[in-house]
Amino acid sequence: MGPLAGIKVVELTGIGPGPMCAMLLADLGATVLRIDRPEPSDLGLQRELRYDLLLRGRPALALDLKSPDGKALALRLVEHADALIEGFRPGVTERLGLGPDDCLARNPRLVYGRVTGWGQGGPLAHAAGHDINYISLVGALHAFGRRGQPPTPPLNLIGDFGGGALYLAFGLVCGILEAQRSGRGQVVDAAMVDGAASLMTAFHGLVAAGLATHERGANHLDTGSHFYNVYECADGRWISIAPIEGKFYAELLRRLDIDPATMPPQMDRAHWPEAQARLTALFKTRKCAEWCNLLEGTDACFAPVLTTDEAPHHPHNAARQTYVEIDGIGDPRLSRPDQAGAGSIL
């Protein structure tokens, strides 16, 4: 079951944000049918299906959408669906006879979800690209990295999954709610470039207020400050601290046995490098586990830096049932809100 129980979604298979969106909807109870290509494509990073965790939670049907029979079956499925997900370049589904006009003619209540990098319109709409390109164009990539270093791609979390999959899922659910009231479907144009730009909203405000600059590694949240940073431990492991607020910063200093009078004012940017050097030396005096024993679970705003192999075994993640093991792989999942102790977005 789940909050989206009874919602039916047709997914035209793709890579990245489309499958992520479909997985999230299925996690929350929607019935999703993935329409696969008859033959494997060369898109994305190739691997066995058991390792493509974004494909979980829904059955698949192989259809040749270029054939009359394949297209006809797809349209019959659309007639009974609440939403459709597609991630082709603009114009591809129209040429297949499965575009918004074709599908909405069969099902006027359908919410037709389209996710692309550049969007359905604009000078770059038909150009190839990937996450790193989309977040480059909206100022996001420029902000990541240490002082004096090149921009550092934050995996493909911001464009594909944050700005693409999550905004598409939100748009689809909003469209379905509206269709239930009005009886009319609509097209959701989820462009990763737009979503990534939206995710940067708060940082436009920080720059406008003079609280941040465009220099990497010189700001509160980009490793410029000593109090929002990662530090290496004696055993080569890493920890993160983030006591931005004064009371939490005071708690960190207290637990580290540092006299605040010997530290520069917390928000004095000119002395951040000096304070960072002091903490760097201090954190290298003990192993990660020792720092966890001292700081984890306190108001010092602390966490160890874990790998994806380690994360499922952390007591907090285990208690919240954040991961489920499938074929020996720790797979993050959204849970039903009525599961005691389990994590939920609701």
C-alpha positions as CSV (number, residue, x, y, z in Angstrom):
1,M,0.0,0.0,0.0
2,G,1.1,3.6,0.6
3,P,-0.2,7.1,0.1
4,L,-0.1,6.7,-3.7
5,A,-2.0,3.4,-3.7
6,G,-4.3,3.3,-6.7
7,I,-2.3,5.7,-8.8
8,K,-1.1,4.1,-12.0
9,V,2.0,5.3,-13.9
10,V,3.4,4.3,-17.2
11,E,7.2,4.8,-17.5
12,L,9.0,4.9,-20.8
13,T,12.4,3.6,-19.8
14,G,15.3,6.0,-19.6
15,I,18.3,6.7,-17.4
16,G,18.9,8.8,-14.3
17,P,16.0,11.1,-13.3
18,G,13.1,9.2,-15.0
19,P,13.8,5.9,-13.2
20,M,14.5,7.6,-9.9
21,C,11.2,9.4,-10.1
22,A,9.4,6.2,-11.0
23,M,11.1,4.4,-8.1
24,L,10.1,7.0,-5.6
25,L,6.4,6.9,-6.8
26,A,6.5,3.1,-6.5
27,D,8.1,3.3,-3.1
28,L,5.1,5.4,-2.0
29,G,2.5,2.9,-3.3
30,A,1.9,3.8,-6.9
31,T,1.5,1.0,-9.5
32,V,4.3,1.7,-12.0
33,L,4.8,-0.3,-15.3
34,R,8.1,0.3,-17.0
35,I,8.1,-0.1,-20.8
36,D,11.6,-1.2,-21.8
37,R,13.3,-1.3,-25.1
38,P,13.4,-4.7,-26.8
39,E,17.2,-4.4,-27.0
40,P,19.7,-2.9,-24.5
41,S,20.7,0.7,-25.1
42,D,24.2,2.2,-24.8
43,L,22.9,5.0,-22.5
44,G,24.5,5.6,-19.1
45,L,26.9,3.3,-17.3
46,Q,26.3,-0.3,-18.3
47,R,25.8,-2.9,-15.6
48,E,23.8,-6.0,-14.7
49,L,20.2,-5.2,-13.9
50,R,20.5,-6.4,-10.3
51,Y,22.9,-3.5,-9.7
52,D,20.6,-0.9,-11.3
53,L,18.8,-0.1,-8.1
54,L,16.7,2.6,-9.6
55,L,14.7,-0.1,-11.4
56,R,13.3,-1.6,-8.3
57,G,9.7,-1.9,-7.2
58,R,8.0,-2.2,-10.5
59,P,7.5,-4.8,-13.4
60,A,8.8,-4.2,-16.9
61,L,7.3,-4.9,-20.3
62,A,9.5,-4.9,-23.4
63,L,7.9,-3.1,-26.3
64,D,9.1,-1.8,-29.7
65,L,7.5,1.6,-29.7
66,K,8.5,2.1,-33.3
67,S,6.2,-0.7,-34.4
68,P,2.4,-0.2,-34.8
69,D,1.6,-3.0,-32.4
70,G,4.0,-1.7,-29.7
71,K,2.6,1.9,-30.0
72,A,-0.9,0.6,-29.9
73,L,-0.3,-1.3,-26.7
74,A,1.4,1.6,-25.1
75,L,-1.6,3.9,-25.9
76,R,-4.0,1.3,-24.4
77,L,-1.9,1.4,-21.2
78,V,-2.0,5.2,-21.2
79,E,-5.8,5.1,-21.4
80,H,-5.9,3.7,-17.9
81,A,-2.9,5.6,-16.4
82,D,-2.9,8.6,-14.1
83,A,0.6,9.7,-15.3
84,L,3.3,9.0,-17.8
85,I,7.1,9.5,-17.4
86,E,9.4,10.0,-20.4
87,G,12.9,11.3,-20.7
88,F,13.7,11.4,-24.4
89,R,15.0,14.4,-26.2
90,P,12.3,16.9,-27.2
91,G,10.2,15.7,-30.1
92,V,11.1,12.0,-29.9
93,T,7.7,10.8,-28.4
94,E,5.9,13.0,-30.9
95,R,7.6,11.2,-33.7
96,L,6.7,7.9,-32.2
97,G,3.0,8.9,-32.0
98,L,3.2,8.9,-28.2
99,G,3.6,12.6,-27.5
100,P,1.4,14.7,-25.2
101,D,-1.3,15.4,-27.8
102,D,-1.6,11.7,-28.8
103,C,-1.8,10.5,-25.2
104,L,-4.1,13.2,-23.8
105,A,-6.4,12.5,-26.7
106,R,-6.7,9.0,-25.4
107,N,-6.8,10.0,-21.7
108,P,-7.7,13.7,-21.0
109,R,-6.9,13.2,-17.3
110,L,-3.3,12.1,-17.9
111,V,-0.4,13.9,-16.4
112,Y,2.4,13.7,-19.0
113,G,5.7,14.0,-17.3
114,R,8.8,14.9,-19.4
115,V,12.2,15.2,-17.9
116,T,15.2,16.5,-19.9
117,G,18.4,18.3,-19.2
118,W,17.7,21.5,-21.0
119,G,13.9,21.5,-21.1
120,Q,11.5,21.3,-24.0
121,G,12.4,24.7,-25.3
122,G,15.3,27.1,-25.5
123,P,18.5,27.3,-27.7
124,L,20.0,24.2,-26.0
125,A,16.9,22.0,-25.9
126,H,18.0,19.5,-28.5
127,A,21.7,19.3,-27.4
128,A,23.1,16.3,-25.6
129,G,24.3,16.8,-22.1
130,H,24.6,15.3,-18.6
131,D,24.2,16.5,-15.0
132,I,27.6,18.3,-14.9
133,N,26.5,20.5,-17.9
134,Y,23.2,21.4,-16.5
135,I,24.5,22.5,-13.1
136,S,27.3,24.4,-14.8
137,L,24.8,26.6,-16.5
138,V,23.0,27.8,-13.3
139,G,26.0,28.6,-11.1
140,A,25.7,25.4,-9.0
141,L,28.9,23.7,-10.1
142,H,30.9,26.9,-9.8
143,A,30.1,27.0,-6.0
144,F,31.6,23.5,-5.2
145,G,35.3,23.1,-4.5
146,R,38.0,24.3,-2.2
147,R,39.8,27.6,-2.3
148,G,42.0,27.9,-5.4
149,Q,40.8,24.6,-6.8
150,P,38.7,23.8,-9.9
151,P,35.0,23.3,-9.4
152,T,34.2,19.8,-8.0
153,P,31.2,17.9,-9.4
154,P,29.0,16.7,-6.5
155,L,28.4,13.3,-8.3
156,N,25.1,13.7,-10.3
157,L,23.0,14.4,-7.3
158,I,21.9,18.0,-8.1
159,G,20.9,17.9,-11.7
160,D,19.7,14.3,-12.3
161,F,18.2,13.5,-8.9
162,G,17.6,16.7,-7.1
163,G,16.7,19.1,-9.9
164,G,15.3,16.3,-12.2
165,A,13.8,13.3,-10.4
166,L,12.4,15.1,-7.3
167,Y,11.0,18.1,-9.2
168,L,9.4,15.7,-11.7
169,A,7.9,13.6,-8.9
170,F,6.6,16.7,-7.2
171,G,5.1,18.0,-10.5
172,L,3.4,14.7,-11.3
173,V,1.8,14.4,-7.9
174,C,0.6,18.0,-8.1
175,G,-0.7,17.4,-11.6
176,I,-2.6,14.3,-10.4
177,L,-4.1,16.2,-7.5
178,E,-5.3,18.9,-9.9
179,A,-6.7,16.4,-12.4
180,Q,-8.7,14.8,-9.6
181,R,-10.4,18.2,-9.1
182,S,-10.7,19.4,-12.6
183,G,-10.7,16.2,-14.7
184,R,-8.0,17.7,-16.9
185,G,-4.5,16.4,-17.3
186,Q,-1.4,18.5,-18.2
187,V,2.2,18.3,-19.3
188,V,4.9,18.6,-16.7
189,D,8.2,19.9,-18.3
190,A,10.8,19.0,-15.7
191,A,14.1,20.5,-16.9
192,M,17.1,19.6,-14.8
193,V,18.6,23.0,-15.6
194,D,15.4,24.6,-14.1
195,G,15.4,22.4,-11.1
196,A,19.0,22.9,-10.3
197,A,18.5,26.7,-10.6
198,S,15.6,26.4,-8.2
199,L,17.8,24.5,-5.7
200,M,20.2,27.5,-5.8
201,T,17.5,30.0,-4.6
202,A,18.8,30.4,-1.1
203,F,22.3,31.0,-2.3
204,H,21.3,33.8,-4.7
205,G,19.9,35.5,-1.6
206,L,23.1,34.9,0.4
207,V,25.2,36.5,-2.3
208,A,22.8,39.4,-2.7
209,A,22.9,40.0,1.1
210,G,26.7,40.0,1.1
211,L,26.9,36.8,3.2
212,A,28.5,34.8,0.4
213,T,30.8,35.5,-2.5
214,H,31.6,33.7,-5.7
215,E,35.0,32.7,-4.5
216,R,35.1,29.0,-3.8
217,G,36.2,27.8,-0.4
218,A,35.8,31.2,1.1
219,N,32.3,31.0,2.5
220,H,30.4,29.6,5.4
221,L,29.1,26.5,3.8
222,D,31.8,25.6,1.2
223,T,34.7,24.7,3.5
224,G,35.8,28.3,3.8
225,S,34.9,28.3,7.5
226,H,36.5,26.1,10.1
227,F,33.1,25.3,11.7
228,Y,31.5,23.8,8.6
229,N,34.1,21.5,7.3
230,V,35.6,18.0,7.2
231,Y,38.7,16.9,9.1
232,E,41.0,14.0,8.9
233,C,41.6,11.8,11.9
234,A,44.7,9.9,13.1
235,D,43.6,6.8,11.3
236,G,43.0,8.4,8.0
237,R,39.2,8.5,8.4
238,W,37.2,11.7,8.1
239,I,34.6,13.5,10.3
240,S,32.3,16.4,9.6
241,I,31.3,19.3,11.9
242,A,28.7,22.0,11.4
243,P,28.1,24.1,14.5
244,I,27.0,27.2,12.6
245,E,24.9,28.6,15.4
246,G,26.8,30.2,18.3
247,K,25.4,27.9,21.0
248,F,26.4,24.8,19.0
249,Y,29.8,26.2,18.3
250,A,30.3,26.8,22.0
251,E,29.4,23.2,22.7
252,L,31.9,22.0,20.2
253,L,34.7,24.1,21.8
254,R,33.7,22.9,25.3
255,R,33.8,19.3,24.3
256,L,37.2,19.8,22.6
257,D,38.5,21.5,25.7
258,I,39.3,24.6,23.8
259,D,39.1,27.9,25.6
260,P,36.9,30.2,23.4
261,A,39.2,33.1,24.4
262,T,42.0,31.4,22.5
263,M,40.0,31.3,19.3
264,P,39.1,34.2,17.0
265,P,35.5,35.3,16.8
266,Q,33.5,32.6,15.0
267,M,32.4,34.8,12.1
268,D,35.7,36.6,11.6
269,R,36.4,35.5,8.0
270,A,40.0,36.8,8.1
271,H,40.9,34.4,10.8
272,W,39.1,31.3,9.5
273,P,42.3,29.8,8.0
274,E,44.0,30.1,11.4
275,A,41.2,28.5,13.2
276,Q,40.9,25.8,10.6
277,A,44.6,24.9,10.9
278,R,44.1,24.6,14.7
279,L,41.2,22.2,14.3
280,T,43.0,20.2,11.6
281,A,45.9,19.6,14.0
282,L,43.6,18.7,16.8
283,F,41.4,16.2,15.0
284,K,44.5,14.4,13.7
285,T,45.4,13.5,17.3
286,R,42.7,10.8,17.7
287,K,41.1,8.1,15.6
288,C,37.6,8.6,14.1
289,A,36.0,6.2,16.6
290,E,37.4,8.3,19.5
291,W,35.9,11.4,18.1
292,C,32.6,9.6,17.6
293,N,32.6,8.6,21.2
294,L,33.2,12.2,22.3
295,L,31.0,14.1,19.8
296,E,28.4,11.9,18.2
297,G,24.8,12.5,19.4
298,T,25.7,15.9,21.0
299,D,24.8,19.4,20.0
300,A,28.3,19.9,18.5
301,C,26.7,19.0,15.1
302,F,29.0,16.1,14.3
303,A,29.0,13.0,12.1
304,P,31.6,10.6,10.8
305,V,32.1,10.5,7.0
306,L,30.9,7.1,5.9
307,T,31.1,5.2,2.6
308,T,28.0,3.7,1.0
309,D,29.1,0.3,2.3
310,E,29.4,1.6,5.9
311,A,26.2,3.7,6.0
312,P,23.7,0.9,6.2
313,H,25.4,-0.5,9.3
314,H,25.4,2.8,11.3
315,P,23.2,2.4,14.4
316,H,21.1,5.5,13.5
317,N,20.4,4.3,9.9
318,A,19.7,0.8,11.1
319,A,17.3,2.0,13.8
320,R,15.4,4.0,11.2
321,Q,15.4,1.2,8.7
322,T,16.8,3.5,6.1
323,Y,18.2,0.7,4.0
324,V,16.8,-2.7,2.9
325,E,19.2,-5.4,1.7
326,I,18.5,-6.7,-1.7
327,D,20.9,-9.4,-3.2
328,G,23.5,-8.4,-0.6
329,I,23.3,-4.7,-1.5
330,G,22.2,-2.0,1.0
331,D,19.4,-0.2,-0.9
332,P,18.0,3.1,0.5
333,R,14.2,3.2,0.4
334,L,11.3,5.4,1.5
335,S,9.0,3.7,4.0
336,R,5.4,3.7,5.0
337,P,4.8,6.4,7.6
338,D,3.1,3.9,9.9
339,Q,6.1,1.7,10.2
340,A,7.4,2.3,13.8
341,G,10.8,3.8,13.9
342,A,11.2,3.8,10.1
343,G,12.2,6.8,8.1
344,S,9.6,8.5,6.0
345,I,9.2,11.7,4.0
346,L,5.7,12.1,5.1
